[in-house]
Amino acid sequence: MLERQVYRMPKAGSIDHLTLQTEPLSPPQPDQVCVQVHAVGLNFADVFAMQGLYSATPEGSFIPGLEFSGEIIAVGKAVTTCQVGDRVMGVTRFGGYVSHININFKYVIPLPREWSFEQGAGFLVQGLTAYYALKELGNLQKGMTVLIHSAAGGVGILANRICKKLEAYTIGTVGQANKVDFLKKEEAYDQVILRGKDFEAQLQKALGEKPLNLIMECIGGEVLSQGWKVLAPMGRMVVYGNASFSSHSSKPNYPKLIWKFLQRPKIDPLRLPTENKSLMGFNLIYLYEQTQLMHQLLGELQALNLAPQHIGHTFPHQQILEAIHLFQRGKTVGKVVVTW
């Protein structure tokens, strides 16, 4: 029986309780493959889960992590689409912070030959998030104007690339000045806004005479309210996160969270028909249970031939806590990856 290393939480609460352990791993079941993990992508869902702020967090002890890449070292007897030695990237409903993983073959796909393991570990969750939000919910069409928050993050970068493939006009927003420089040099946003107290005025200026058709919303708070106000009739806001509720510490600051919750924007559904706007939200965990839809979306996403994810920060797994804390502070650009 194989022994693997895992980063396990005894229960949700404090990120500092994440510890490295050695556990046995049984051979893969008939419909599973065993992947030797080489890279793991960090996501805000990991942080919220470890702090106990994510509704999908498993009860009791659990292993965080939603995406990984690596090499198949064993296959179940019923698996015919994969073989030992295949380089793959995969998604899992938690359990990704490991050196080896057994997983149903449906949740791994081939890693493009020219991509690194780090690039593979940064693509699936962000790519599916961006594509599902833009195409399935946002009805992205040629010529639309799209506002993308956290524009220098993993989802933001891929969302912009998807928009450009479909000839949309993009306005990206960031919270730090150095990210403006990065986006202007590395990504083809049409406009970039450094969010501040004058965000609404900056957004109106960036729009000019263009209507704001679609918002990729992941900030919350006043930024959400201002975006909703500017959103054009028949526009859509897709909410896939709420960075304003994130914490820079290991544990949640509950008094601060309660205050933010009480002050959160409140959009009256009775006014939606009059305003002629749509507000939508989704949880990517839903797609994990819908494998047929997930593969359909992945096929459409891969057909766009996007460039591989920008990997901004790579840490050895021994420094996973340092990686997580840097990620929490919002100082990262692109994807943060931990390697095994």
C-alpha positions as CSV (number, residue, x, y, z in Angstrom):
1,M,0.0,0.0,0.0
2,L,1.3,3.4,-1.0
3,E,2.0,6.0,1.6
4,R,1.3,9.6,0.7
5,Q,1.8,13.0,2.3
6,V,-1.3,15.2,2.9
7,Y,-2.0,18.6,4.4
8,R,-5.0,18.0,6.6
9,M,-7.3,20.2,8.8
10,P,-8.6,18.6,12.0
11,K,-11.7,20.8,11.4
12,A,-12.4,24.1,9.9
13,G,-11.5,27.2,11.9
14,S,-7.9,28.3,11.7
15,I,-5.5,28.0,8.8
16,D,-2.6,27.6,11.2
17,H,-4.1,24.1,12.1
18,L,-3.2,22.8,8.6
19,T,-0.6,20.1,9.2
20,L,1.5,17.8,7.1
21,Q,0.7,14.1,7.7
22,T,1.6,10.7,6.3
23,E,-1.3,8.4,5.4
24,P,-1.8,5.1,3.6
25,L,-3.4,5.2,0.1
26,S,-5.1,2.1,-1.2
27,P,-4.9,1.1,-4.9
28,P,-7.3,2.9,-7.1
29,Q,-10.9,1.6,-7.5
30,P,-11.9,0.2,-10.9
31,D,-13.1,3.6,-12.2
32,Q,-10.2,5.6,-10.6
33,V,-6.7,6.6,-11.5
34,C,-3.9,7.3,-9.0
35,V,-2.1,10.6,-9.8
36,Q,1.3,11.5,-8.4
37,V,0.7,15.2,-7.8
38,H,3.3,17.6,-8.9
39,A,1.5,21.0,-8.5
40,V,-1.6,22.2,-6.6
41,G,-3.4,25.5,-7.3
42,L,-4.6,27.8,-4.5
43,N,-8.1,29.2,-4.5
44,F,-10.1,31.5,-2.3
45,A,-12.5,28.6,-1.7
46,D,-9.6,26.8,0.0
47,V,-9.1,29.8,2.4
48,F,-12.8,30.2,3.1
49,A,-13.2,26.4,3.7
50,M,-10.2,26.3,6.1
51,Q,-11.7,29.2,8.0
52,G,-15.2,27.6,8.1
53,L,-16.8,30.3,6.0
54,Y,-17.7,28.1,3.0
55,S,-21.0,26.2,3.1
56,A,-19.5,23.3,1.1
57,T,-16.8,22.6,3.6
58,P,-16.8,19.0,4.8
59,E,-17.6,18.3,8.4
60,G,-14.8,17.3,10.7
61,S,-11.3,16.5,9.4
62,F,-10.7,17.3,5.7
63,I,-8.0,17.9,3.2
64,P,-8.3,21.3,1.3
65,G,-7.6,21.8,-2.4
66,L,-9.7,21.8,-5.5
67,E,-7.2,21.4,-8.4
68,F,-4.0,19.7,-9.2
69,S,-1.7,18.4,-11.9
70,G,0.6,15.4,-12.1
71,E,1.4,12.0,-13.6
72,I,-0.8,8.9,-13.5
73,I,1.0,6.1,-11.8
74,A,-1.8,3.5,-11.6
75,V,-5.2,2.9,-13.2
76,G,-8.3,1.0,-12.2
77,K,-9.2,-2.1,-14.2
78,A,-12.3,-0.4,-15.7
79,V,-10.4,2.7,-17.0
80,T,-9.7,2.7,-20.7
81,T,-9.1,6.4,-21.5
82,C,-6.0,6.9,-19.3
83,Q,-2.7,5.0,-18.9
84,V,0.3,5.0,-16.6
85,G,2.6,7.9,-17.5
86,D,-0.1,10.3,-18.7
87,R,0.4,13.9,-17.7
88,V,-2.9,15.2,-16.4
89,M,-4.7,18.1,-14.7
90,G,-7.7,17.5,-12.5
91,V,-10.3,18.9,-10.2
92,T,-11.6,17.4,-6.9
93,R,-14.2,18.4,-4.4
94,F,-11.5,19.0,-1.7
95,G,-8.6,16.6,-1.2
96,G,-6.1,18.3,-3.5
97,Y,-3.3,19.2,-1.0
98,V,-1.7,15.8,-1.3
99,S,1.3,14.1,-2.9
100,H,-0.9,11.4,-4.4
101,I,-4.6,11.1,-5.1
102,N,-7.0,8.5,-6.2
103,I,-9.8,10.0,-8.3
104,N,-12.5,9.0,-10.8
105,F,-11.0,9.2,-14.3
106,K,-13.8,11.6,-15.3
107,Y,-12.1,14.3,-13.3
108,V,-8.8,14.3,-15.0
109,I,-8.0,15.5,-18.5
110,P,-4.7,15.5,-20.5
111,L,-2.2,18.2,-19.7
112,P,-1.3,20.0,-23.0
113,R,2.2,18.8,-24.0
114,E,3.7,22.3,-24.0
115,W,2.3,23.2,-20.6
116,S,4.1,22.8,-17.3
117,F,2.6,21.1,-14.3
118,E,2.3,24.5,-12.6
119,Q,0.3,25.9,-15.6
120,G,-1.9,22.8,-15.5
121,A,-2.6,23.3,-11.8
122,G,-3.8,26.9,-12.5
123,F,-6.2,26.3,-15.3
124,L,-9.2,24.2,-14.5
125,V,-10.9,25.9,-11.6
126,Q,-10.2,29.5,-12.9
127,G,-11.0,28.5,-16.5
128,L,-14.3,26.8,-15.7
129,T,-15.3,29.7,-13.3
130,A,-14.5,32.3,-16.0
131,Y,-16.1,30.5,-18.9
132,Y,-19.3,29.4,-17.0
133,A,-19.8,32.9,-15.7
134,L,-19.2,34.6,-19.0
135,K,-20.9,32.3,-21.5
136,E,-23.5,30.3,-19.6
137,L,-24.7,33.0,-17.2
138,G,-23.5,36.2,-18.8
139,N,-24.5,35.3,-22.4
140,L,-21.3,37.0,-23.6
141,Q,-21.6,38.2,-27.1
142,K,-19.3,40.0,-29.6
143,G,-19.0,43.7,-28.9
144,M,-20.2,43.6,-25.3
145,T,-18.5,45.7,-22.6
146,V,-17.4,43.6,-19.6
147,L,-16.2,44.7,-16.2
148,I,-13.8,42.2,-14.6
149,H,-12.8,42.7,-11.0
150,S,-9.6,41.2,-9.6
151,A,-8.4,41.5,-13.1
152,A,-4.8,40.4,-12.3
153,G,-6.0,37.2,-10.5
154,G,-6.3,33.8,-12.0
155,V,-10.0,34.1,-12.9
156,G,-9.6,37.7,-14.1
157,I,-6.7,36.9,-16.5
158,L,-8.6,34.0,-18.1
159,A,-11.9,35.9,-18.2
160,N,-10.2,38.7,-20.1
161,R,-8.6,36.2,-22.6
162,I,-12.0,34.6,-23.2
163,C,-13.6,38.0,-23.8
164,K,-10.9,38.9,-26.3
165,K,-11.4,35.7,-28.2
166,L,-15.1,36.7,-28.5
167,E,-14.2,40.3,-29.4
168,A,-15.6,41.9,-26.3
169,Y,-14.5,45.2,-24.7
170,T,-13.0,44.7,-21.3
171,I,-12.4,47.0,-18.3
172,G,-10.3,45.4,-15.5
173,T,-10.1,46.6,-11.9
174,V,-7.4,46.0,-9.3
175,G,-6.7,47.1,-5.8
176,Q,-3.0,47.8,-6.0
177,A,-1.0,50.0,-8.4
178,N,1.7,47.4,-9.3
179,K,-1.1,45.3,-10.8
180,V,-2.0,48.1,-13.2
181,D,1.5,48.0,-14.6
182,F,1.4,44.2,-14.9
183,L,-1.9,44.2,-16.8
184,K,-0.8,47.0,-19.2
185,K,2.3,45.0,-20.0
186,E,1.1,41.5,-20.0
187,E,-2.7,41.4,-20.7
188,A,-4.8,43.0,-23.4
189,Y,-7.4,44.8,-21.3
190,D,-8.9,47.8,-23.0
191,Q,-9.0,49.8,-19.8
192,V,-7.6,49.2,-16.3
193,I,-8.9,50.9,-13.1
194,L,-7.2,51.1,-9.8
195,R,-10.1,50.9,-7.4
196,G,-10.5,53.8,-4.9
197,K,-13.1,56.0,-3.4
198,D,-13.8,57.5,-6.8
199,F,-14.4,54.0,-8.4
200,E,-17.8,54.9,-9.8
201,A,-16.5,58.1,-11.5
202,Q,-13.5,56.1,-12.9
203,L,-15.9,53.5,-14.3
204,Q,-18.1,56.0,-16.0
205,K,-15.0,57.6,-17.5
206,A,-13.7,54.3,-18.8
207,L,-17.1,53.5,-20.3
208,G,-17.5,56.8,-22.1
209,E,-20.6,56.2,-24.3
210,K,-20.4,52.4,-24.0
211,P,-23.1,50.5,-22.1
212,L,-21.9,48.2,-19.3
213,N,-23.4,44.9,-20.3
214,L,-21.8,42.3,-18.0
215,I,-20.0,42.4,-14.6
216,M,-17.7,39.6,-13.2
217,E,-18.3,40.4,-9.6
218,C,-16.1,39.0,-6.8
219,I,-15.5,42.0,-4.5
220,G,-18.8,42.8,-2.8
221,G,-19.6,45.8,-0.6
222,E,-19.7,49.3,-2.1
223,V,-17.9,48.1,-5.2
224,L,-20.8,45.8,-6.0
225,S,-23.4,48.6,-5.4
226,Q,-21.6,51.0,-7.6
227,G,-21.2,48.4,-10.4
228,W,-24.9,47.6,-10.2
229,K,-25.8,51.3,-10.4
230,V,-23.8,51.7,-13.6
231,L,-24.9,48.4,-15.2
232,A,-26.9,49.1,-18.4
233,P,-30.5,47.9,-18.9
234,M,-30.6,44.2,-19.9
235,G,-27.1,44.0,-18.3
236,R,-26.1,41.0,-16.1
237,M,-24.0,40.8,-12.9
238,V,-22.5,37.4,-12.2
239,V,-21.4,37.0,-8.6
240,Y,-18.8,34.2,-8.0
241,G,-17.0,35.4,-4.9
242,N,-16.8,38.1,-2.2
243,A,-13.3,39.2,-1.5
244,S,-14.4,41.9,0.9
245,F,-15.2,39.2,3.4
246,S,-11.8,37.7,3.2
247,S,-9.4,38.0,6.1
248,H,-5.6,38.5,6.3
249,S,-5.4,36.4,9.5
250,S,-5.5,32.7,10.1
251,K,-8.9,32.9,11.8
252,P,-12.0,34.9,10.7
253,N,-12.6,38.2,12.4
254,Y,-16.2,37.6,13.3
255,P,-17.1,41.0,14.7
256,K,-15.8,42.6,11.4
257,L,-17.6,39.9,9.3
258,I,-20.9,40.6,11.1
259,W,-20.5,44.3,10.5
260,K,-19.8,43.7,6.8
261,F,-22.8,41.3,6.6
262,L,-25.1,43.9,8.1
263,Q,-23.8,46.6,5.8
264,R,-23.9,44.4,2.7
265,P,-25.6,45.7,-0.5
266,K,-29.3,44.8,-0.7
267,I,-30.8,44.6,-4.2
268,D,-34.6,44.5,-4.1
269,P,-36.0,41.8,-6.5
270,L,-39.2,43.7,-6.8
271,R,-37.3,46.4,-8.7
272,L,-35.5,44.1,-11.1
273,P,-38.2,44.2,-13.7
274,T,-38.2,48.0,-13.6
275,E,-34.4,48.2,-13.8
276,N,-34.3,45.5,-16.4
277,K,-31.1,44.0,-14.9
278,S,-30.2,40.5,-13.9
279,L,-28.2,39.4,-10.8
280,M,-26.9,35.8,-10.8
281,G,-24.5,33.8,-8.7
282,F,-23.0,30.3,-8.8
283,N,-20.8,27.9,-6.9
284,L,-18.3,25.9,-9.0
285,I,-18.8,22.9,-6.7
286,Y,-22.1,22.4,-8.5
287,L,-20.3,21.6,-11.7
288,Y,-18.4,18.8,-9.9
289,E,-21.6,16.9,-9.6
290,Q,-22.5,17.6,-13.3
291,T,-19.8,15.8,-15.1
292,Q,-21.5,15.9,-18.5
293,L,-21.9,19.6,-18.3
294,M,-18.4,20.1,-17.0
295,H,-16.9,18.2,-19.9
296,Q,-19.0,20.1,-22.3
297,L,-17.8,23.4,-20.9
298,L,-14.2,22.2,-20.8
299,G,-14.5,21.2,-24.5
300,E,-15.7,24.7,-25.5
301,L,-13.1,26.3,-23.3
302,Q,-10.2,24.3,-24.8
303,A,-11.5,25.0,-28.3
304,L,-10.6,28.7,-27.6
305,N,-6.9,27.8,-27.5
306,L,-6.2,30.2,-24.7
307,A,-2.6,30.8,-23.6
308,P,-1.7,28.9,-20.4
309,Q,-2.4,30.5,-17.1
310,H,0.0,33.1,-15.8
311,I,1.8,31.6,-12.8
312,G,2.9,34.5,-10.6
313,H,4.1,32.7,-7.5
314,T,5.4,29.1,-6.9
315,F,6.1,27.7,-3.5
316,P,7.4,24.2,-2.5
317,H,4.8,22.4,-0.5
318,Q,6.9,22.8,2.7
319,Q,6.0,26.5,2.5
320,I,2.3,26.1,1.9
321,L,1.3,28.3,4.9
322,E,3.5,31.1,3.5
323,A,1.9,30.7,0.1
324,I,-1.6,30.8,1.6
325,H,-0.9,33.9,3.8
326,L,0.6,35.7,0.8
327,F,-2.5,34.8,-1.3
328,Q,-4.8,36.0,1.5
329,R,-3.2,39.5,1.5
330,G,-4.2,40.1,-2.1
331,K,-0.6,40.9,-3.1
332,T,-0.3,38.1,-5.7
333,V,-0.5,38.4,-9.5
334,G,-1.8,35.5,-11.5
335,K,-2.0,32.0,-10.1
336,V,-0.4,30.9,-6.8
337,V,0.9,27.3,-7.1
338,V,2.4,24.8,-4.6
339,T,4.7,22.1,-5.9
340,W,5.4,18.6,-4.7
